[in-house]
Amino acid sequence: MESVFGELISSYSRAEAINDCVLVDVGAAYPVIARAHYKVPIAFTAALWSRIEAAAASVSGASREGFVHDVLYLAKTAKDSGDPSRRRFTIKLDEVVELEAIVGPGDNLEPVLTVGFLGED
């Protein structure tokens, strides 16, 4: 059966993005925190992860675990933005930033959650 769009030229899987460190597998790094909030695989973008690491190092009393918990809690409790697969929210890392949590299909069409900066798609 031929695709309506023609032959596939290239593809880049979520697993490849995690292996290439374009995405950080938060569920693997912090499984207890991740499962407390979501039952689907969770990844943060490398840009968000870098900001979390910097904030954890510079903000007194802060930790990566705390920021991961806060991001996931805010993603879960954020108001629907009109698109049920996307939720926008703000969080204070080293400064206030706007994030977006997107639920979409994973490599095997299973639901997955990706969190990153607004517009980072």
Secondary structure, 3 states (H helix, E strand, C coil): CCCCCCCCCCCCCHHHHHHCCCEEEHHHHCHHHHHHHCCCCEEEEHHHHHHHHHHHHHCCCCCHHHHHHHHHHHHHHCCECCCCCEEEEEEECCCEEEEEEEEEECCCCCEEEEEEECCCC
